[in-house]
Structures are given as C-alpha cells and as structure tokens.
Amino acid sequence: MEMEMRSMEDTEIATDMTPSLVPLTFSLHHSNLHTHCSSCFSLLPLSPIPITPFLYCSPPCSAAHPFLLHHPAVSHSSDLRAALLLLSHHRPSVTSSRVAGLLSNRHKLTCHNNSDEDEVSERISSGVRALATAITELRGELEPDDAVLEEAECALCAVLTNAVEVQDKEGRALGIAVYGPAFSWINHSCSPNACYRFILSPSSSSSSQESKLRIAPSSFRGSPDSRIDSGLCTITNHFQKEEEEQNQGYGPRLIVRSIKRIKKGQEITIAYTDLLQSKAMRQLDLWSKYRFICCCMRCSVVPFTYVDHALQEISVSGCDFTSSSSSYNLVRDTAERRLNDSVDDIISEYLMAGDPEPCCEKLEKILMQGLCDELDNVEETPHYKFMLHPLHYLSLNAYTTLASAYKVRASDILSTTSTIYQNQLEAFDMSRTSAAYSLLLATTAHHLFNSESSLIASLANFWTGAGESLLYLARSSEWSKFFKSSLVASSVSKVKCSKCSLMDTFRAYICNGKIRNDDFENASNEFLDCISHDSTQKVWSFLVNGCRFLRSIKDPMDSGWLVSTSNSRATDPGALAKKKSEVCYLHESGNSIQTCEEQTCNENARVHIFELGVHCLAYGGLLAAICYGHHSHLASYVEQILDDKNNLIL
C-alpha cells in the first residue's frame, strides 16, 4: 500500500513541518569527494582527515562513516555506496519489497517494454551485480546467491526511488540522501504545498529551536481528521529516532516547509521535478525516474491550466487548418520537438564550448524569428513558421541562458582588452543586456506565479538574480568613463521606499521569522505596484537598447506584451530603427558628445536601476525566507547586502 503524509494542524505559509530529519543513507557524488566531507557534506577544512578514497572534516565524521563504503565494487557510484550503507542497517522485506518502510518500486524499475526502459533496467542489473559482489565479500561468502541478489536489487531500487539530490547554499549538487518515512512518504504534486531545504553541518547536535513534527501518515480511510492517527504518528517518530541512533546524527539533514496555507488533514506534497516544464516534459521526467504518471489537480484538469497552456504554447503560421484537426496536432508536435532540439543543442554547445557569442545570436534568432521548415511527415506542406510563446518553458530557459551568456561576454571582453574605450563600452552594453534578461526572466515567471503559487522557490532565485544583476550594473565603474559629470552619491535612505512596505516586511520577517499569508500578499502587491508604475518603466528602455529582441518588449511588467509579442515577434526593421532613435543610450563612438538631456537621462537611469535592484533583491530575499527559512543562506545573503552601506551608495 502506498503511503501519504497529512498535516496534523492548520498551518500558515512559511512554517517548518518537520524537525531536521537525519538520512537513512547518503553519499557524495564522485566529483565532490575531494572537496566536501563524505559524512556531513560540508566543505573540507585545509587539513582534512583522509581515509582513502574519502576525506572528512573531523574525527567524529570519519568515525561515523562506515568502512564498508570503501569497497572497490561500489566506490565509483554514489547510488551503490548509498545502497550498501542502507543495507548495513536495514534488511529488505522480500514480501513487500520495502526497505526501512520505503517503497523500492523494483518491479516497475526492472521491467522493460521499450528501448529506454531496457537501458534503465540494464543499468540497474549491472549495479545489482556490483552491489551483490560487495555484500558477499563483506560477509565472507564466495558467490552471491539469489537471496543476496534480491536484497541488492531491492536496496538499489529503494535508493533510486527515494533519493533526493542534496544541494549546497548556491544550489550545486553535492550528492544524494535517502530519508525515512517522515519525508519519503510525502507524495509528488505539480502544485505542491511544501518544499524542503538542507542543513549541512559537521555538528551532530540539533538546534534548540527545532520545529515539532506537524505531519503524520494517513491510513487512507475515514474522514480527513480521522486519518491523522496518533499511533501512526508514533511510528513516524520511532523511525526518526531509529535513524538518528543508527547514523549518530550525521549526514545532510532535511527540513520540510510549507509554501502555502495548509489545513488540518490536508495531504502534504512536494515537487519531484521542475515545475516550470510543460506537462508533457514533467510526465516524461517522472515516468523515466519513478515509473508513475502524475494525476495531481494541475495535471488532471481539462482544459489545461493557464500556466501549462502558456508553458507549451507554440504558434504555427502558414497553415489553414483549425487547432482541433489532426494535421494541426501533427504540425504542432513536430514544431515543439524541433524547437526543443534546437534550443537544447544551442545551450549544450554553449556549456561545452564556453563560447557565449554564437549562443546569444542563435537563441535570440529563435526568440525573434522562430523556426521555418517543411514538415517531412506531412504531405504537400508549405513552409511553416514556428514561434515560441514568451512564457514557453524553452523561452524561460533561453532567458536564463542569455542572462548568463551576456554576463560572460562582458567579463571576457574586460579580461582581455580592458583598457580600450570601445571594448569597455561594449562590455558595459553586455552587462546591461544581461541585467535586462534577468529582469525579464523574473517578470515573466512572476506572471506565471500569479496563477500557480507553488512556483515560489524558482521565483525567489529569479528575483534575487535580477536584483544582483541590476545592482552590479548600477555600481559599475564604467559609468564614470562615459559621462563628463560625476553622479551624486545616492543616499542609503533610498533603500527604505516611501511607496511600499517591502523593506519593512522583509526586515520584520528576518527578525522574528514569522509572516502571515495576508502580509505576504500585501507586500507582493505593493512591490509590484511600486516597480510597475515607477522603476521598471524608467530603466527598461535604457537596459534593452542594444538588443533587438528585448526592444520589441515595451514594458516587461505589462502582461499585454505577452500577447502582442507572441502574435508578431518579427517587427519591421524600419520601425525598430525608429524606436531605437527614440531612446537614450550610450553613444558607440568615444568622440561623440552627449547632450545635457541625454546625460541627465543616463544618470537618472543609474539611480533608477539601483533602486529597482534593491527592490528586486529584497523581494527575492523575502521569497527565499518563506521557502527556506529566515536564516537560510539566500535570505541572509540579501540581508547582508541591504545592511552594508558600502553596497548601497553609488
């Protein structure tokens, strides 16, 4: 029987639903074995404790990590090391195919009906043989028998089914960990009401301010209240106590946290996949990893939710059939496949080769012009034009990549030819285009967030990234090189906005760690009104001057562009040239003389960029605090920047 977890009480947003949970098993990825402690996953000190091939930050960590994980048969794989550690404490139940109460899902993972499933099954089979070899040798036996092979298969499949990727404060993947029923029995939803965060620390002691356990297993019977059974809650506490005793409190800890209001008896859900993918991509990812088809409310509703419709919308021009015809569906499916392949290839090439310029050119060409091609599978077809919706998940991926690529281009230019005026100007243009894409990503994602609040974790990163980019641009030393007069220092008092309560809400929440849903909604509405009616409009034309695609967007905060831009992206070049002449921008020639009006416009733009950056950063910090706690790395990072007067004076 599958399990689920439900809330034992009415819970507000931004509430820890569990104390810090200790993993049943864990293992660093191979690439991190020389940089992080193999026991607690924290960064290694200058003089770590070596026990080949692993390194530890302290004697307690080295003592807590079993020697059996050093077996050469499993040393190359984090999955196998984690499975072997799991077997050292728990023997699988052959009848239920569970390990420590966790579903192994082995019958689904090892079956194969197509080539993709054959590949997964073969990888599992190979891993089982290696794991069984290690088990047999550690037990002093000669050959693994069927019982050992079955144990190995059950343990490995339990790890593959229940493991989560442990990330550090910057979001980098460190390794994997499997937690007990208090976490692993929480089901997936594409519109979850909870998320989770990790605590990486060499200390085995828990915080004195640990949250109580607010969730319990459900028996699937009776009314919602009757499902919160105290006996089952006791079982969950027993598992947690057992995990702590067996692992001595070591390993990366995890805390489950609410991101929505949750009623007593309501099921707790988290996301197993990226929520900013289309429904088809989410279902494909969930099936390939876990062998289930999601039937949550978001996936089941007909027609699609607004968010899922936008994430997959592609316009096809050059056809005369209706959107309900089979020919249209074939055209659309082919368009999505080709666009997906094209964008993925461009991004992959950029990540492998490290050359950002062709990446920018190719991605912006797709965003502006789409793809034009004939369809091989449709007879007697003309040339079709496929255009991505501005909110399509591929468009969001493109904005993310472009923000990074333009930032890299600016850095590359300054690192090689930093003394040439023309190159300095080009680097400055790259920086402001990068900031514009960061802002575009945040505003478009927020448009989706208005309809799907479970996107809050992604939104926290996007708004924080936009704030960082804008503040970096505002504080750039390049400004003084392009203007004759110096800009008067901007007072730190500008951090406290007279038009919205965002700063007060952020600081109050950081201080006391509590926020009501109504307070958060009010702060969000004030933030959006403040930057929509003031800051964004004043800086957008300055930021986007050097990019044709971005110039086609009049105001990223105005959702009207999402319709107009998706309907007609390839604007007339003549109109663009005219539009370009209407905005103020830095002259491309070092000998050009700016008028007083142009000079004032650019100087004012710098102040508005600074103010907008502070707002974006504070709002991103507020979202991060809601998702991960007011003492989380991202929230503390934002607080540190806002409290440092040196960062807040131009």
Secondary structure as UniProt FT lines:
FT   STRAND          5..7
FT   STRAND          23..28
FT   HELIX           30..32
FT   TURN            33..35
FT   TURN            38..40
FT   STRAND          49..51
FT   TURN            52..53
FT   STRAND          54..56
FT   HELIX           59..64
FT   HELIX           67..70
FT   TURN            72..76
FT   HELIX           78..89
FT   TURN            94..97
FT   STRAND          98..99
FT   TURN            100..101
FT   STRAND          102..103
FT   HELIX           106..109
FT   HELIX           115..138
FT   TURN            139..140
FT   HELIX           146..162
FT   STRAND          164..167
FT   TURN            169..170
FT   STRAND          173..179
FT   HELIX           181..184
FT   STRAND          187..188
FT   STRAND          194..199
FT   TURN            208..209
FT   STRAND          215..217
FT   HELIX           225..227
FT   HELIX           230..247
FT   TURN            248..249
FT   STRAND          253..258
FT   TURN            264..265
FT   STRAND          269..270
FT   TURN            275..276
FT   HELIX           279..290
FT   HELIX           297..300
FT   HELIX           306..312
FT   STRAND          314..317
FT   TURN            323..324
FT   HELIX           326..353
FT   HELIX           356..369
FT   STRAND          371..373
FT   TURN            376..377
FT   TURN            379..380
FT   STRAND          384..388
FT   TURN            390..391
FT   HELIX           393..417
FT   TURN            418..419
FT   HELIX           421..449
FT   TURN            450..451
FT   HELIX           453..455
FT   HELIX           456..474
FT   TURN            477..478
FT   HELIX           479..482
FT   HELIX           492..495
FT   HELIX           502..512
FT   HELIX           517..530
FT   HELIX           531..535
FT   HELIX           536..543
FT   TURN            544..546
FT   HELIX           548..551
FT   TURN            556..557
FT   HELIX           560..567
FT   HELIX           573..581
FT   TURN            590..591
FT   HELIX           596..628
FT   TURN            630..631
FT   HELIX           633..643
FT   HELIX           645..648
//
